[in-house]
Amino acid sequence: MGDSSPEEYDPDYARFAAEIRALLKENGEDKKPFSSSYDPADGGWSTYVTDANAFFAGRRIKPQAWRVHYDRGLCARLALYCYNLQNGTAYDFQVIIQIHEQNRLSFTKSFITFDAVNPSDPTSPLTFETCVKHVDDQVTFVPKLWWETHICRVEGKKKKMCLTAIRIGSDEADYEWDEGAVNDYYKDEMPEWLSDDRQQRCYVVEQSELHDKKNGWLPLLTEFAFFTKWNGPLSPGEIEDCRPLITQHVVVETHGEGEKEPRDKLIAANAIFYITFECVEDPTKGRYRAVVRKTIDGKPGHMRLEVTCSRV
């Protein structure tokens, strides 16, 4: 790996880096000392570019640091799932281009640019931008984690988002979740594991459906469950190394919001998923069961995921 700056061969990056430096100078952060252990998130916000040769404001970030962003990849894939569900599309996630984050005491907002492809034309990726609000910091023994998408849209043209635009957001973006639009059945405490008296509201997903490519988001829910269980004891990179996970059984529960057939529960806007799965990399053949609650408030780009997971 050479030592040349990406600014020497990437004009787009040069402009992007210049914007970051200007923002650092405006905030008085350009004079701060920098060391190899420096974490931009310590300043309350951070920006990353997923090129191993990339710089943060002209300062080299160690390539091995990119391995830690599996958790932000989950955020981007959730947003794309929301987009596909709301728009009747089937784009496949490809790669994260850029991440900017705003950190608060109780949550983080990740503004992510990523590429996705249409399976029918995999050589022509589209660039998407999303905002995901989440509570998934590395804290041991947190019983429930949640993620909330606020935006997922295709960029007007294929380019990196400028930092200022990401921070301010778009006039079209709606960052407020409409709690009143969600049925009370999907609120309050997460349900316990499925009980017999709730079976009549459920649909047992067939094995053929678990392996159907159009239901490729079901393994994504399993990944969120495994991440919820091990976030804290393991780093995001270590959690990623545990893949693949084997989704064994999925039962879907809804409040009965207009499904014509039981299998329609699988594509319902609001649903609770009871998932059992196995981690093949676990030397004890660890088996898990998870409860995943998915809700939509009706706004474009909005989806909430709440997850609990335990070992069987």
C-alpha positions, 0 to 999 in steps of 0.5 A: 500500500502506497503512502500517497494521499487520495487527494492526489488521484481523486478530485471528489475526495479532495473536495470532500476533504477540503470541506471537512478541514474547513468545518474543523477549522470553523469548530476550532478542532483543527488545532487538536492533537492527533494520534493513532488512537484518535477517534473522530466520534469523541468530538461528537460527530465523525465522518468516514470514507470506506477506502482503505487509503482514505484520510480523515481531514487529511490524516491517515486512518489505519486500514484495519479500522474499517472492519469495525463498521459491520454495525453501520452496514446493518443500518444501511441494509435495514434502510434498503429493506425499508426502501424495497418494501415501500417501493416494490423494488428488490435492490441488493446492498453492495457497499458503504461509500461514506458515513457521518454520525451525530452522537447523543447521550441516548442515541446515535444518528448515522447518515450513510451513503451506499451503493446498491444494485438491481439484480437484473443490471448488476453492473450499474449501481445506484447510490442511496442516502439514508439516516438511521437513528439507533441505540446499539453502542457497545454496552454489555447486558442491554436487553433490547436494541433498536434502529429507526430509519428516517430517510432512504432515497436514491441520490440524484446523481452518483456522487459522494454527499457533501458534509454540509448537506449531510449535517443539515439534511434535506427539506424533504427529510422527515426526522420525526417518528409518528408514534400515533400512527402505529397500532398500540399492539406494537408498542410498550414492552417487547413480547416474550417468546410466542405463547400458545394463546397467540398462535392464531395470529401467526404464520409459520414461514415455510422452509422454501420461503426462508430460502427464497431470494425475494425474502433475503431480508429474513436473514438480515433480521437474524443478523440483527438478532445475533448482533443484539446478543453479542454487542458489547462482549464482541466487537462489530468485526468479531460479530461479523466473523461469526457469519454465516448464521442459519435461520431455522424457523420463523413465525410471524405475528400481526394484529390482523391488519387486512391480510387476505391470506396467512402468508401475507403476514410476511410482508405486512407493514407491522409485524413481530417475528419469532426467530430461531437460528444457529451460529455455525462458528460457535464451538458449542453449536450455539442456538438462539431465539429472537423477537424482532418487532418491525413497525412503520409509521406510514412516512416514506423511508420510516421503519423501526426495528426493535430486537431482543435475543437470548441463547436457547 
